[in-house]
Amino acid sequence: MPQTSRFTRKPTAKRRSTLALCLALLTSPAWSASNSPTITTPTAEFVYKYLLGEVAAQRGEFVLAGQLFLDLAKQTRDPLLAERATQAATIARTPQLALPSAELWSELAPDSIPAAQTATQLLIANGNLKKAIPQIQKVLANDNIRPNAFMELNSLMMRVTDKTSVLEAIQLLAKPYPKLPEARFAISQAAYFAHNEPLMVTELKEASKLRPGWEPPAQIRGQMLSEQDPQKGIAFYRDFLKTYPEADQIRLALARALLVQKNTTDAKVEFTKLLERHQNNPEMNVIVGLLALDAKEYAFADQSLEHGLQVGFKEPNKVFFNLGRSAAEQKQDTRALQWFDKITDGEQFLAGRLAAASIIARRDGVDAAITMLDNVDGLSPEQQAMVIQNQALLLNQAKRTDEAYMLLEKATQSFPESPELLYDFALNAERKGKFDIMEETLYKVIKSKPDMAPAYNALGYSYADRNIKLMEAKTLIETATKLAPEDHYIMDSLGWVYYRLGDLGHASEQLRRAYGIQQDPEIAAHLAEVLWKQGQREEAQRILEQALSANPDNELLVATAKKLKS
């Protein structure tokens, strides 16, 4: 597991749009020749190019295959050849070849939904929303596909940065279907992303009128009200459930909202109602169990999760992991290890081993945990790097920083292409005062993974904290901000570099934002120091005292308190 620190990167969720065609050959390395073109009188040149394309594909030379099939498709106007060109170019991850192939395929097969879907996906990925609209219209013309297609439109267009143009495009696409609730809902989503709240509310109401009791618009409406005032969102959910008591997703939303407000008593009431309706539904039991676990309602969580297993939840390893997590949080080490040991394969296997290592380190010592992890077999290189990162974390937690540094330094020779491992090594180098190594390593990370926001942030913050290269620090942190605008640690770094530059107004603004998201002790120390400099000493002292009460051993807090008193 990556080393936990103020720079740890947040995982991002990826969602696949069902409107976008998932070509069969995208998920399989095999090249299928099941659909061959039919040419009445093939020329010698055609036969030669076609066979050359097939041979190239069989050898994995998909760029060459795609180019050959595209040339043949242009000559013969055969849609199957255009389709094969698109497949080859997609496997080769060559958009400059895939896009013209898909457009030609759609042109030659005007009634083909897969062709239109593929062209749509590629056009939007290449930033050409205007040309994608006619392709989407072809898809929406199909009565069977239309409702789901509208529900996926906003996901498909998520990468388009101009949200106003997305809204205009969806309004145009929805115009022929004013009585379709999914079309109205799609407009409301686009209006939300375009910050057009009045239109969003209007379209949500229209969608609800067209399909009374439909949950998606009610969920969005509830979320919007909750952002304004959590109690308004809760009241909306309750009113909706009075009319539609079987609206399970709204009841889940209400339970979540109650948990956010620390109202576990009422949340448990909603959990119980859900389970009464879905006593033997494995998915609902697990969902409720996970929500209860997040609320630290351990007995309720364990009961729901275990019942989910009993009634046949399809991914038992996920349940084993969370039952282990529940036991670990309750300090029931033996029980936690028993659950983690049940995970013998699959996606949760390594997570289970890493979680078990934390317990073993606490119970039997760090060396026992490291030995256990050393004996885990069958790991990919990426997973092996994660194990080493976790071992270094355990050593650091035990104040064995020299060993952690040496372990990571050696690992960078074995895994020089792992940006996450290099990142952890850089942070450890900084702790040892090896700033040159830290800087050199972070620049390597940035070069190999230019979208890794924590790397920019770590380097920029290090400069700011040492009060050097402040303009470069500001540029680095601003880059991190663009990549992860809601990350409170990056907000803190930006506030700190503003402070170093003497811009106390922007500094306090950024630090207040960060502290409002997460009352982290380091953010508290920074905010208190800036407020002290601004003359707001009572507030600075109050923030420091609260933070020290919760984190009495935090070195930065203690040092800041001494500095401000001196």
DRENDREN-630595 format. One record per residue (C-alpha): x, y, z. Coordinates in steps of 0.05 Angstrom, whole numbers, padded with zeros to 5 digits, always signed. Example, Ala and Ser with C-alpha at 12.3 -4.5 7.8 and 13.67 -1.06 7.14 Angstrom:
DRENDREN-630595
+00246-00090+00156;+00273-00021+00143;
This chain:
DRENDREN-630595
+00000+00000+00000;+00027+00069-00016;+00058+00107+00041;+00005+00148+00076;+00023+00222+00079;-00005+00290+00068;+00010+00281-00006;-00026+00214-00015;-00064+00212-00080;-00138+00201-00079;-00165+00143-00120;-00207+00164-00176;-00268+00124-00200;-00276+00108-00274;-00342+00095-00306;-00355+00061-00373;-00412+00089-00415;-00460+00037-00443;-00475+00084-00501;-00403+00076-00524;-00391+00011-00561;-00343-00036-00528;-00311-00071-00587;-00300-00144-00576;-00227-00140-00596;-00214-00086-00543;-00218-00139-00489;-00184-00195-00526;-00116-00199-00558;-00144-00248-00609;-00158-00223-00679;-00224-00249-00706;-00236-00258-00780;-00308-00279-00771;-00335-00225-00817;-00299-00223-00883;-00315-00174-00939;-00351-00198-01000;-00318-00172-01064;-00350-00196-01128;-00287-00191-01172;-00227-00181-01127;-00165-00155-01162;-00096-00182-01149;-00078-00118-01112;-00139-00126-01067;-00122-00199-01051;-00050-00180-01036;-00068-00122-00990;-00123-00161-00955;-00078-00221-00940;-00023-00174-00918;-00071-00140-00870;-00093-00207-00842;-00021-00230-00832;-00003-00164-00799;-00062-00170-00751;-00043-00242-00734;+00027-00218-00718;+00001-00162-00674;+00020-00107-00723;-00048-00073-00717;-00028-00004-00742;-00006-00034-00808;-00068-00078-00811;-00113-00018-00798;-00080+00024-00851;-00087-00032-00903;-00160-00045-00887;-00176+00029-00887;-00144+00037-00956;-00184-00023-00982;-00249+00004-00951;-00239+00070-00986;-00227+00035-01053;-00284-00016-01048;-00334+00022-01004;-00343-00042-00964;-00368-00028-00892;-00338-00093-00865;-00269-00070-00886;-00280-00003-00851;-00303-00041-00789;-00240-00084-00790;-00197-00022-00798;-00232+00009-00737;-00221-00054-00697;-00147-00057-00714;-00135+00017-00700;-00172+00012-00634;-00130-00047-00611;-00068-00008-00631;-00093+00052-00591;-00082+00096-00651;-00138+00149-00651;-00112+00184-00713;-00127+00120-00752;-00187+00095-00712;-00228+00159-00721;-00228+00163-00797;-00240+00088-00800;-00300+00093-00754;-00328+00152-00792;-00322+00115-00857;-00354+00053-00826;-00413+00095-00802;-00419+00128-00871;-00418+00060-00908;-00466+00027-00857;-00515+00084-00842;-00563+00037-00806;-00510+00005-00762;-00518+00024-00689;-00449-00004-00670;-00417+00038-00724;-00452+00101-00699;-00435+00085-00626;-00362+00074-00642;-00357+00138-00684;-00391+00176-00628;-00342+00152-00576;-00281+00168-00618;-00306+00236-00641;-00320+00258-00569;-00253+00230-00545;-00220+00274-00599;-00259+00335-00577;-00306+00340-00636;-00374+00344-00603;-00407+00378-00663;-00390+00321-00711;-00412+00270-00659;-00484+00297-00655;-00508+00265-00721;-00479+00198-00698;-00515+00203-00631;-00579+00220-00668;-00573+00154-00705;-00568+00117-00639;-00626+00155-00609;-00670+00138-00668;-00672+00067-00643;-00733+00060-00597;-00702+00004-00556;-00636+00039-00543;-00661+00110-00535;-00679+00112-00460;-00613+00082-00437;-00574+00123-00487;-00602+00187-00457;-00584+00163-00387;-00512+00154-00410;-00503+00218-00450;-00471+00259-00396;-00422+00204-00378;-00403+00199-00451;-00390+00273-00455;-00355+00280-00387;-00288+00294-00419;-00314+00354-00458;-00290+00414-00418;-00341+00465-00446;-00402+00445-00405;-00445+00498-00437;-00434+00466-00506;-00452+00398-00476;-00516+00427-00449;-00534+00457-00516;-00518+00391-00551;-00562+00350-00504;-00619+00400-00510;-00614+00392-00586;-00613+00316-00581;-00672+00316-00532;-00715+00364-00571;-00752+00310-00612;-00770+00272-00548;-00804+00322-00501;-00846+00267-00469;-00788+00220-00453;-00768+00227-00380;-00697+00202-00393;-00688+00260-00443;-00710+00310-00391;-00665+00279-00340;-00605+00283-00387;-00618+00358-00396;-00621+00367-00320;-00554+00332-00311;-00522+00374-00365;-00552+00437-00334;-00522+00418-00267;-00452+00411-00297;-00461+00477-00333;-00482+00511-00268;-00551+00528-00295;-00591+00513-00232;-00658+00541-00255;-00658+00497-00317;-00635+00437-00277;-00693+00445-00228;-00744+00455-00284;-00721+00393-00322;-00720+00351-00258;-00792+00371-00244;-00812+00354-00316;-00779+00286-00312;-00815+00272-00247;-00882+00293-00277;-00872+00247-00336;-00855+00188-00291;-00882+00199-00220;-00841+00165-00167;-00780+00158-00212;-00719+00158-00166;-00661+00187-00207;-00689+00258-00211;-00708+00254-00138;-00637+00234-00120;-00608+00293-00157;-00658+00341-00126;-00642+00314-00057;-00567+00321-00068;-00576+00392-00092;-00617+00411-00031;-00568+00376+00015;-00511+00419-00013;-00551+00481+00005;-00574+00455+00073;-00567+00382+00096;-00633+00385+00134;-00670+00408+00071;-00644+00347+00035;-00665+00301+00091;-00734+00332+00093;-00741+00324+00017;-00723+00250+00021;-00772+00238+00078;-00829+00272+00040;-00814+00231-00022;-00815+00167+00017;-00883+00184+00048;-00912+00180-00023;-00866+00126-00050;-00845+00083+00009;-00815+00029-00036;-00763+00077-00067;-00702+00040-00042;-00649+00086-00072;-00681+00146-00040;-00683+00109+00027;-00609+00094+00019;-00596+00167+00003;-00634+00187+00065;-00594+00137+00107;-00529+00165+00079;-00551+00237+00092;-00569+00219+00164;-00500+00187+00174;-00466+00249+00149;-00504+00287+00202;-00481+00236+00254;-00553+00214+00265;-00540+00140+00269;-00604+00125+00307;-00649+00148+00251;-00602+00119+00198;-00610+00050+00231;-00685+00057+00226;-00678+00066+00151;-00629+00009+00146;-00679-00036+00182;-00735-00016+00135;-00692-00033+00075;-00674-00101+00102;-00746-00116+00120;-00763-00107+00047;-00701-00143+00021;-00686-00194+00075;-00655-00244+00028;-00626-00196-00023;-00550-00205-00018;-00533-00139-00051;-00578-00098-00006;-00551-00132+00056;-00480-00117+00036;-00495-00044+00017;-00529-00033+00084;-00472-00069+00120;-00420-00024+00088;-00458+00039+00105;-00466+00015+00177;-00392-00001+00180;-00374+00070+00157;-00418+00095+00213;-00381+00049+00262;-00445+00012+00278;-00404-00052+00281;-00456-00102+00307;-00507-00081+00255;-00454-00080+00200;-00428-00149+00217;-00498-00178+00219;-00516-00149+00151;-00450-00169+00118;-00452-00240+00145;-00525-00248+00123;-00505-00223+00054;-00455-00280+00051;-00507-00330+00074;-00556-00311+00020;-00505-00316-00035;-00469-00250-00048;-00429-00261-00112;-00364-00229-00089;-00350-00261-00021;-00278-00235-00018;-00304-00163-00013;-00347-00183+00046;-00290-00221+00079;-00246-00160+00072;-00297-00113+00104;-00314-00162+00160;-00239-00163+00173;-00237-00088+00171;-00295-00085+00221;-00260-00132+00269;-00194-00094+00262;-00228-00028+00279;-00257-00062+00341;-00186-00086+00360;-00208-00159+00352;-00143-00179+00320;-00152-00254+00318;-00221-00249+00287;-00197-00198+00237;-00140-00243+00215;-00188-00301+00207;-00230-00260+00158;-00170-00235+00120;-00142-00306+00115;-00205-00327+00079;-00185-00285+00019;-00141-00331-00021;-00145-00301-00091;-00177-00246-00132;-00174-00170-00129;-00180-00168-00053;-00123-00216-00040;-00066-00166-00034;-00109-00116+00003;-00125-00171+00053;-00051-00188+00062;-00032-00116+00072;-00088-00106+00123;-00065-00170+00159;+00006-00143+00160;-00016-00081+00198;-00048-00125+00251;+00013-00171+00255;+00059-00112+00262;+00019-00085+00320;+00011-00153+00354;+00076-00190+00338;+00123-00135+00314;+00144-00104+00248;+00194-00159+00231;+00139-00212+00234;+00095-00171+00188;+00151-00159+00138;+00168-00234+00137;+00095-00251+00125;+00092-00203+00066;+00158-00230+00039;+00125-00299+00035;+00065-00276-00007;+00072-00310-00074;+00043-00299-00143;+00046-00224-00145;+00054-00180-00206;+00113-00130-00208;+00064-00075-00192;+00038-00113-00132;+00109-00129-00109;+00124-00055-00109;+00061-00043-00067;+00085-00094-00016;+00152-00059-00009;+00117+00008-00001;+00075-00022+00055;+00137-00053+00088;+00171+00015+00087;+00108+00046+00118;+00110-00004+00175;+00184+00011+00187;+00171+00086+00188;+00113+00077+00237;+00162+00039+00282;+00211+00098+00276;+00260+00054+00237;+00269+00107+00184;+00339+00086+00162;+00315+00016+00145;+00254+00044+00109;+00298+00089+00067;+00347+00033+00049;+00289-00014+00031;+00259+00036-00017;+00326+00056-00046;+00341-00017-00063;+00270-00026-00091;+00278+00032-00139;+00332-00009-00174;+00285-00068-00182;+00224-00026-00200;+00251+00037-00234;+00186+00047-00273;+00139+00049-00213;+00121+00122-00201;+00085+00106-00136;+00146+00072-00107;+00192+00127-00131;+00145+00178-00099;+00149+00143-00032;+00225+00139-00038;+00227+00214-00051;+00187+00228+00012;+00233+00184+00053;+00293+00219+00023;+00264+00286+00046;+00255+00259+00116;+00329+00241+00116;+00348+00311+00093;+00371+00284+00025;+00337+00340-00013;+00377+00332-00078;+00355+00259-00083;+00283+00278-00066;+00281+00332-00120;+00314+00289-00173;+00267+00231-00158;+00203+00273-00159;+00223+00303-00226;+00230+00231-00252;+00160+00216-00227;+00131+00278-00260;+00165+00260-00326;+00140+00188-00325;+00070+00204-00298;+00054+00277-00315;-00017+00272-00286;+00006+00251-00216;-00016+00312-00176;+00017+00291-00110;+00086+00292-00142;+00079+00365-00162;+00049+00381-00095;+00104+00345-00055;+00160+00381-00092;+00126+00449-00090;+00110+00442-00016;+00181+00421+00000;+00207+00485-00033;+00155+00527+00003;+00168+00495+00070;+00243+00508+00062;+00228+00578+00037;+00266+00569-00029;+00249+00572-00103;+00182+00601-00084;+00158+00619-00154;+00176+00549-00179;+00140+00522-00118;+00078+00563-00134;+00079+00538-00207;+00085+00465-00185;+00029+00471-00134;-00016+00507-00183;-00005+00449-00232;-00025+00401-00177;-00087+00443-00164;-00109+00438-00237;-00101+00362-00234;-00137+00354-00166;-00176+00418-00151;-00213+00389-00091;-00153+00360-00055;-00148+00395+00013;-00075+00378+00021;-00059+00414-00044;-00102+00473-00021;-00059+00474+00042;+00005+00475+00001;-00021+00531-00042;-00039+00571+00020;+00030+00559+00050;+00067+00582-00012;+00023+00645-00014;+00044+00656+00059;+00117+00649+00042;+00107+00699-00015;+00076+00748+00034;+00005+00744+00006;-00032+00734+00071;-00101+00745+00042;-00097+00689-00009;-00059+00646+00041;-00115+00649+00093;-00168+00639+00040;-00136+00574+00015;-00120+00548+00085;-00191+00561+00109;-00218+00522+00049;-00171+00465+00064;-00187+00465+00139;-00261+00467+00124;-00254+00402+00085;-00207+00366+00133;-00185+00388+00202;-00116+00360+00192;-00065+00380+00246;-00014+00406+00195;-00067+00448+00161;-00088+00474+00230;-00015+00494+00245;-00009+00531+00178;-00076+00567+00186;-00061+00587+00257;+00007+00617+00237;-00024+00657+00180;-00081+00683+00223;-00030+00702+00277;+00008+00743+00225;-00057+00776+00204;-00070+00797+00276;-00128+00748+00286;-00094+00719+00347;-00154+00695+00386;-00178+00652+00328;-00108+00627+00315;-00101+00607+00388;-00169+00572+00388;-00152+00531+00325;-00085+00511+00355;-00115+00490+00421;-00169+00448+00388;-00118+00415+00342;-00069+00401+00400;-00125+00371+00441;-00139+00320+00386;-00065+00312+00365;-00021+00327+00426;+00041+00292+00397;+00040+00325+00329;+00109+00356+00321;+00088+00413+00275;+00031+00434+00320;+00076+00434+00381;+00130+00473+00344;+00079+00524+00317;+00050+00535+00387;+00120+00549+00415;+00136+00595+00357;+00074+00637+00366;+00084+00643+00441;+00156+00666+00434;
